[in-house]
Amino acid sequence: MTIPADFPYGLVVFIFGLLIGSFLNVVIYRVPLGESIVLPASHCPHCNTPIKAYDNIPVLGYLWLGGKCRNCKVRISPIYPLVELLVGILFLLCYWKVSKQFSSFDQGSLKYWLAIVANVIFVALIVPLIFIDLRYKLLPDVITKPGLVLMLAWRAIAPEPIVLQMTRQTFHLMRWPDWAIALLGAAIGAVVGGGSLWLVREAYFRLKKIEGMGLGDIKMMFFVGAFLGWQLTVLTIFIASLLGSIVGITLIVTRGGNTKMEIPFGVFLGPAALLALFVGQSFINWYLGMFI
């Protein structure tokens, strides 16, 4: 079996993802509680014993300890290694995705690495929101609001080629610089993402006189839209709505719930955004190709 030439780079990206995943575990656990993500150092949430550096190695530390605290022997949630492994895999997918977009000549250029960094930042924002919403039914402003600013900035620095081309052609902005067109495309995506959910929320409130969707979902979709562009943002909302409907109906049938069950929508928006990031454009091209 031949080892790919870019294997060392992929391995580094994967290991880096594991390390970031370990940090995101801290974010997931502490941010909803209003605690600092810096101090104190990592410790067992049950006995508060500081975790040794060699026990805190992503994934391997969990396996080495047998999934239990070394001091109090209380079981450690498997969510911790799951998040670390998930982020490692997603970072690797970001690396592969960008590598396919750039020619072999351009790989290794500043633009190439900026595109990878933009993608991994997006992933690093999405993953904690999924798990925080799953556990606390909360999408913290401390992540969603800076997320919008970051995504607008990164889209100006590292434009998505397809969004850039589409925005330029749609508005006939042939003389505009790439960064300005990319920023405009990101702003349109943000309005489509957050604005569409806000309209749904307002319509539901006026009809039912109750809030059917939290503002956190809307703020989340502002930065998702800014990063993905309007086409992939529409696809994200469609996928999330489909998944949410399937899960909601399943819970009603199996658990005897009702249509007023509270289901955290961010749990579906997050995975849908990741699917759109990695395979969304291919899906859209395939779908449009059916009518050509």
Steps between C-alpha positions, in 0.01 A plus 500: 500500500639839397496774766360829362757776459300734723462242779738683742303824460171319548632331813610833645159653426326200663713518815446875517126432478523257793670771709241762405229245576642464850476878543144504362404250770592769750289751308203262489516431873587845639344764275135412585594515870658844462844367599838602361636280221856577615505456877500277690690234309325181386364305795256222579150655524414256780798514742669815358838324484724663234551276198861409431641599162557137400139417588374793293627378163203510259320164458803301622471639853138382520595153378801482734281581801232256395249784486533573874657771714839386629421636847129442578430228239180673389424426136596768248242581236586349160393835353853630572694263269210511252534878463878474467478231232218680320695826479812317384305336217323823406830690485639230274194530276557877487855437383386257229216728390727799446769286335247394236411863430858606432727381223822322591684818400305715751507251787729634769431863409380753756152501345487121533585498870269793573215300347581203726515725808163656409339157476642369827391816684147446370507139622638609837203735542236251388603195708465654849166655405365156407597340830407801717155519340458125539575515871375843609264608216715810473702667224725746689545854370868478593538260206235612249564876507879486457435223250324744266787749516758225446319348205451835326868581551622160385282501193663830399844346558426153361204519257314189393563483122144400405336768719747757368424414138123489553489835683717667236285376211163555669568866584732570203781612727782433257715788624462436871795343684457140613492588870211747455296256292570221751387723786180587314435131432558420867261776608230369264551148638471631856174681421358191331602276790403709799230702326304202373488339845401833655208526257391146588524584870296818458233330290464215750476744791229705329299188414545301824587779746791292627867492410572201279870570456772652715709799398810284538408304187464825306836634621663169415366512145629853450860380525426170323352697210793740494740211457309265270329748269130515427468182293659269756319687778162420343613139470608503868158619616328242279712211633461617862123533463477154345712342774311687772165388358609135484637503856201694632246262348700201624505636856126572490425146385745315727478713814144616488585865464305774324557767236604749771809300596805725532774376266830693477528601134873574524558127539378464140628829358857414600528160327306639202752784468788252509335285233448808286864598549641169381248365247247778450637640176530154348137433593384829348695433180349152478148632563527782244655256252173305498327795329768577244 
